[in-house]
Amino acid sequence: MVLTLRKTKPDKAPAFDNLADWTVLNDGEEIGRIFEVHAPARPELAWVWSIARGRVDPRTKIKTRGYAADLDAAKTALQESWEKWRALEPALTVAPPVRDPYDKGPRH
């Protein structure tokens, strides 16, 4: 399974326009987001990845978000978690997608 990235263009302050921000797609369906952090506390916290596809029972131990040092590491981590999530999907009770806390809502 190959995940694809599409540039996300959220409303940002001009100071953050240079930071990368990607919507992650699986077969054209939006499943998550990967974005670059402004002034991370440590190099390994430079990128954030998240699966925005509903709630996962914590007992499954599937991570739905995390940090990475670079874009490739973030893509790999998201891909691994997505594959685990998909393997359990039939057994999961899927809630509606969780709103991304970094998303400012509809853009006017």
Secondary structure, DSSP 8 states (H G I E B T S, - for coil): ---EEEE------GGGTTS-EEEEEETTEEEEEEEE-SS-SSGGGSEEEEE-SS---GGG---SEEEESSHHHHHHHHHHHHHHHHHHGGGS---S----TT------
